[in-house]
Amino acid sequence: MNFEQNYTQLQKQQLTMTPQLQQAIQMLQYNRKDLVDFLKQKSLENPLISISVKSTPKTQGTLPQKYNSNQSRTDQSTSGSIWDTLAVISTTSLYSAVIDQIHLSFRETTLRDLIIWLAQYLDNNGYLTLSLEDAITRTQADSLQLLDALTLLQQLEPAGVGARNLQECLMLQTERNDEAPDLAYLILEEEFEAFANRKWDHIAKRYAISLHDVQEVSDFIKTLTPHPGALFSNAPTQYIRPDLSVKITDDQQIIVSSVKSGLPVIVFQKDYYEELSVIKDKEVAMFIKEKQSEYEWLKNTLIQREDTILKIGIAIVHAQKSFFLSEDHPIQSLILKTIAEELDIHESTVSRAINGKYITTEFGLFELKHFFTNALVTTSIEGNGSISSNQIKKKIELFIQEEDSKKPLSDQKLVDLLKKAGIEISRRTVTKYREALFIASSPKRKRFD
């Protein structure tokens, strides 16, 4: 047996993911809160670094009528509005509110102790998560006593608290409401399933009422809440700090600004650096050189991160110009690849840059992801061969808003109307879009006024 060894030299390019490159990618993907947390951790590891978050003027990037893809920002700046981070924590939970009512409404008895005991099994929506059978087993209390305790719990605010299911929740709210139709409570109690399944002919015949009367009951029940406990929450109210801002000038130019307020600022501890510099020690010298280099890298990476987000934001606004200039705010079809090719960057960079980032306008706050939607091929749509799913949803919504409520449009009829408008999609897709808009099916939209 003969063995022969051959040596071949190959050349290939390969990107090495250095720790610094990995951190740069992370910093681009972080939202502002995560970025602040990341830099604070860095400041704990590096004594030459401190982090502050200040309210400062905005850096602007202008989107002129004729867009220049190379223009990511200008030297222009304005004071703009100051965006302050707020976090309001609810001081009263549902449980605390219920306990307060129990102490105010009932004297100290065994019955009150049972009400308090039941209250600990209320979920965030106000429902009782424990059956009476389980309560009897756990407390060894008399069944009538526990039933009395539950009845008293269900008389507290908010109306519907202590319900064991949706039916009971709606009944509890109905019996307290003076504006409830006469038969509303009875229908919920005796014909809840038939009512939910819109078997209204059956209900009308049983109670000798008209379909119009059943419709009135339905309209009333829609005013009730299936989640009475949601009025209370322990979770902090989340206020989103925008990364970009859009302003429309009188001559319809769009100015895209980077919101500097809330952006972390990295500060070099010069005094401490000078103190360490006078120490004649090689290890100390190497240490401060390494930490100074880290400061310089972080400072430059922050600048690059901000420039990248602004540049991508301007490109997005340009691609969705009609959204910002038209009153109906239409969304055009847009994919990551389009922005990536225009700016000569990788799609993954665009994806990371828009992750958790928001843009504020005079008519609302929007996540950058909101402006990306795949196009659907159509036969003809105003001379274009594609239309976004958002545009189709808006058309479906408009058709349904204008329908005859006594003869609502079926999904197939919506398919036909869309086809006449030059949009060919399947009935299944129409159904999916309708459900995404939280619009009921045609039989459930039918009214009997």
MARDOLO-898406 format. One line per 4 residues: number of its first residue (from 1); their letters; for each residue x, y, z of C-alpha. Coordinates in pm, whole numbers. Layout:
! MARDOLO-898406
NUM	a	X,Y,Z  ...
//
This chain:
! MARDOLO-898406
1	mnfe	0,0,0  137,337,-104  46,654,79  96,990,-82
5	qnyt	58,1327,85  -38,1636,-114  -29,1993,18  -258,2249,-141
9	qlqk	-267,2618,-53  -613,2777,-57  -699,3143,-23  -1039,3251,102
13	qqlt	-1194,3553,270  -1364,3499,604  -1509,3751,845  -1378,3699,1196
17	mtpq	-1627,3794,1466  -1399,3972,1710  -1541,4058,2055  -1553,4426,1955
21	lqqa	-1745,4348,1634  -1991,4138,1832  -2042,4425,2075  -2091,4673,1792
25	iqml	-2363,4449,1646  -2527,4424,1989  -2520,4800,2037  -2691,4855,1703
29	qynr	-2966,4610,1793  -3028,4745,2145  -3312,4986,2207  -3225,5288,2419
33	kdlv	-3301,5127,2753  -3091,4822,2672  -2814,5045,2540  -2806,5246,2864
37	dflk	-2793,4925,3068  -2510,4789,2851  -2302,5106,2884  -2361,5127,3259
41	qksl	-2219,4777,3287  -1919,4890,3082  -1867,5184,3316  -1851,4943,3610
45	enpl	-1575,4752,3433  -1383,5059,3316  -1295,5328,3577  -1217,5577,3300
49	isis	-1578,5573,3177  -1895,5726,3318  -2240,5734,3157  -2497,6012,3161
53	vkst	-2831,6053,2991  -2904,6413,2905  -3173,6608,2726  -3001,6779,2434
57	pktq	-3093,6924,2097  -3161,6692,1806  -2927,6614,1519  -3117,6645,1195
61	gtlp	-3112,6467,862  -3320,6634,593  -3520,6450,332  -3559,6693,41
65	qkyn	-3810,6659,-241  -3541,6495,-449  -3381,6237,-222  -3006,6183,-211
69	snqs	-2934,5836,-73  -2585,5943,30  -2720,6215,255  -2757,6069,601
73	rtdq	-2747,6391,800  -2663,6756,787  -2492,6990,1029  -2823,7163,1090
77	stsg	-2967,7135,1443  -3270,7251,1634  -3368,7256,1994  -3689,7066,1922
81	siwd	-3900,6917,2196  -3751,6740,2493  -3849,6374,2531  -3847,6264,2893
85	tlav	-3857,5902,2999  -4145,5827,3235  -4240,5511,3419  -4559,5543,3622
89	istt	-4621,5247,3848  -4977,5179,3951  -4997,5223,4327  -5321,5023,4355
93	slys	-5347,4664,4240  -5681,4488,4196  -5611,4280,4505  -5529,4589,4716
97	avid	-5843,4767,4594  -6061,4467,4680  -5901,4420,5024  -5954,4790,5103
101	qihl	-6324,4757,5015  -6360,4445,5229  -6213,4620,5534  -6434,4924,5480
105	sfre	-6755,4732,5408  -6755,4436,5648  -6694,4403,6019  -6441,4155,6148
109	ttlr	-6609,3816,6130  -6540,3467,6001  -6734,3559,5688  -6503,3854,5622
113	dlii	-6202,3625,5666  -6347,3397,5397  -6397,3690,5158  -6035,3795,5211
117	wlaq	-5924,3436,5158  -6114,3415,4827  -5970,3749,4712  -5620,3603,4695
121	yldn	-5741,3375,4412  -5843,3661,4183  -5641,3678,3861  -5537,4001,3690
125	ngyl	-5865,4012,3495  -6073,3985,3811  -6182,3623,3770  -6187,3376,4058
129	tlsl	-5946,3096,3973  -6070,2860,4239  -6390,2653,4235  -6616,2648,4541
133	edai	-6553,2275,4572  -6177,2335,4601  -6239,2624,4841  -6445,2398,5066
137	trtq	-6171,2135,5062  -5898,2384,5148  -6082,2586,5413  -6307,2315,5556
141	adsl	-6571,2589,5570  -6944,2535,5532  -7054,2545,5166  -7328,2802,5238
145	qlld	-7080,3026,5417  -6842,3013,5121  -7127,3086,4882  -7221,3390,5093
149	altl	-6858,3501,5093  -6842,3471,4713  -7170,3663,4673  -7036,3948,4886
153	lqql	-6705,3947,4696  -6896,3978,4370  -7074,4288,4501  -6748,4481,4521
157	epag	-6594,4705,4255  -6522,4674,3973  -6848,4518,3857  -6778,4163,3744
161	vgar	-6503,4094,3995  -6513,3745,4143  -6679,3591,3837  -6589,3231,3762
165	nlqe	-6643,3257,3386  -6733,3506,3115  -7106,3439,3142  -7111,3517,3514
169	clml	-6888,3822,3459  -7135,3973,3211  -7432,3886,3433  -7274,4058,3733
173	qter	-7221,4374,3531  -7570,4362,3381  -7755,4332,3711  -7586,4650,3836
177	ndea	-7654,4853,3523  -7978,5054,3526  -7957,5100,3148  -7960,4727,3076
181	pdla	-8247,4608,2851  -8517,4424,3045  -8431,4078,2914  -8052,4116,2899
185	ylil	-7981,3940,3230  -8229,3659,3159  -8089,3594,2811  -7735,3581,2950
189	eeef	-7847,3343,3222  -8065,3107,3018  -7949,3138,2656  -7585,3245,2679
193	eafa	-7457,2984,2434  -7735,3052,2183  -7676,3426,2215  -7299,3388,2166
197	nrkw	-7361,3176,1856  -7610,3433,1722  -7907,3196,1726  -8123,3500,1757
201	dhia	-8433,3356,1591  -8447,3096,1868  -8408,3365,2137  -8672,3589,1978
205	krya	-8924,3304,1967  -8857,3187,2325  -8909,3530,2477  -9167,3651,2223
209	islh	-8960,3952,2123  -8842,4092,1790  -8497,4055,1639  -8463,4427,1694
213	dvqe	-8500,4368,2070  -8228,4101,2058  -8011,4347,1869  -8055,4599,2151
217	vsdf	-7941,4337,2402  -7638,4264,2186  -7548,4633,2159  -7569,4668,2537
221	iktl	-7353,4362,2609  -7085,4500,2378  -7050,4791,2622  -6951,4552,2903
225	tphp	-6595,4440,2967  -6480,4077,2974  -6176,4186,3182  -6299,4401,3474
229	galf	-5973,4361,3664  -5769,4505,3380  -5846,4852,3516  -5589,4777,3784
233	snap	-5230,4673,3724  -4902,4636,3908  -4705,4668,3586  -4535,4999,3516
237	tqyi	-4680,5211,3240  -4438,5190,2951  -4350,5515,2777  -4152,5462,2461
241	rpdl	-3869,5700,2387  -3846,5760,2011  -3514,5730,1830  -3615,5945,1532
245	svki	-3850,6235,1473  -4027,6350,1157  -4137,6705,1089  -4325,6822,779
249	tddq	-4241,7176,665  -4491,7414,508  -4353,7335,162  -4405,6960,222
253	qiiv	-4043,6876,287  -3980,6597,535  -3714,6651,803  -3592,6336,975
257	ssvk	-3418,6399,1307  -3225,6183,1547  -3373,6237,1894  -3073,6303,2114
261	sglp	-3270,6332,2436  -3238,6012,2630  -2941,5895,2429  -2661,5784,2663
265	vivf	-2348,5999,2663  -2013,5837,2739  -1777,6060,2941  -1402,6015,2980
269	qkdy	-1276,6050,3338  -980,6274,3259  -886,6353,3619  -864,5988,3716
273	yeel	-667,5912,3399  -411,6180,3488  -381,6046,3842  -299,5700,3711
277	svik	-65,5832,3441  186,5964,3693  229,5616,3843  551,5466,3713
281	dkev	435,5110,3666  418,4911,3341  104,4721,3438  -75,5041,3533
285	amfi	36,5201,3206  -95,4904,3008  -419,4911,3206  -499,5277,3142
289	kekq	-398,5244,2775  -638,4951,2734  -921,5132,2912  -864,5451,2716
293	seye	-878,5252,2392  -1204,5097,2504  -1347,5443,2572  -1246,5565,2225
297	wlkn	-1397,5255,2064  -1727,5288,2252  -1751,5659,2170  -1697,5596,1798
301	tliq	-1931,5298,1795  -2208,5508,1952  -2162,5773,1683  -2168,5507,1411
305	redt	-2480,5349,1565  -2665,5680,1564  -2557,5759,1207  -2669,5414,1087
309	ilki	-3014,5441,1248  -3060,5792,1110  -2946,5693,761  -3181,5394,756
313	giai	-3463,5606,900  -3426,5861,622  -3434,5585,359  -3749,5436,514
317	vhaq	-3923,5774,525  -3831,5832,161  -3973,5494,62  -4293,5565,258
321	ksff	-4320,5932,171  -4695,5910,104  -4748,5777,457  -4613,6101,602
325	lsed	-4767,6340,349  -5113,6189,285  -5400,6217,530  -5491,5848,498
329	hpiq	-5126,5745,564  -5099,5456,314  -4820,5201,360  -4634,5105,43
333	slil	-4480,4762,-3  -4126,4763,137  -3877,4492,229  -3543,4501,409
337	ktia	-3355,4418,90  -3474,4740,-78  -3329,4961,196  -3012,4750,220
341	eeld	-2940,4779,-152  -3011,5150,-157  -2766,5217,126  -2517,4945,21
345	ihes	-2534,4766,355  -2634,4415,459  -2998,4324,524  -2904,4208,873
349	tvsr	-2778,4559,949  -3114,4704,852  -3292,4441,1059  -3084,4516,1368
353	aing	-3111,4893,1324  -3492,4890,1317  -3527,4644,1604  -3712,4813,1890
357	kyit	-3663,5159,1734  -3944,5414,1702  -4014,5727,1502  -4240,6002,1627
361	tefg	-4463,6214,1404  -4727,6479,1457  -4991,6209,1419  -4847,5929,1628
365	lfel	-4556,5711,1729  -4459,5420,1504  -4212,5134,1525  -3976,5129,1228
369	khff	-4085,4770,1159  -4431,4914,1088  -4309,5042,752  -4199,4705,618
373	tnal	-4458,4489,449  -4437,4237,168  -4601,4320,-162  -4876,4110,-318
377	vtts	-4887,4080,-696  -5211,4211,-842  -5360,4243,-1189  -5358,4618,-1179
381	iegn	-5351,4874,-905  -5326,5228,-1029  -5073,5123,-1290  -4861,4934,-1037
385	gsis	-4825,4559,-1019  -4806,4529,-642  -4984,4644,-329  -4903,4597,37
389	snqi	-5107,4388,277  -5178,4704,479  -5337,4867,176  -5553,4560,116
393	kkki	-5661,4559,480  -5761,4923,450  -5972,4846,145  -6141,4555,323
397	elfi	-6208,4780,621  -6354,5047,392  -6581,4800,213  -6715,4674,545
401	qeed	-6767,5026,680  -6982,5107,377  -7178,4777,370  -7549,4739,436
405	skkp	-7556,4620,799  -7869,4415,723  -7685,4239,439  -7317,4236,538
409	lsdq	-7054,4139,286  -6935,3779,293  -6565,3706,250  -6633,3583,-102
413	klvd	-6813,3907,-183  -6510,4096,-52  -6293,3887,-286  -6514,3995,-576
417	llkk	-6500,4363,-479  -6123,4352,-444  -6096,4185,-783  -6292,4472,-939
421	agie	-6040,4706,-777  -5759,4512,-947  -5656,4306,-645  -5670,3930,-690
425	isrr	-5633,3736,-365  -5793,3422,-230  -6093,3405,2  -5868,3247,267
429	tvtk	-5640,3552,255  -5938,3786,286  -6055,3589,590  -5707,3613,744
433	yrea	-5690,3989,690  -6044,4042,822  -5964,3848,1138  -5638,4043,1177
437	lfia	-5853,4358,1178  -6070,4201,1453  -6376,4221,1227  -6640,3955,1283
441	sspk	-6770,3731,1003  -7070,3849,800  -7332,3649,997  -7208,3806,1319
445	rkrf	-7206,4156,1168  -7570,4134,1062  -7795,4380,1245  -8172,4378,1291
449	d	-8242,4746,1348
//
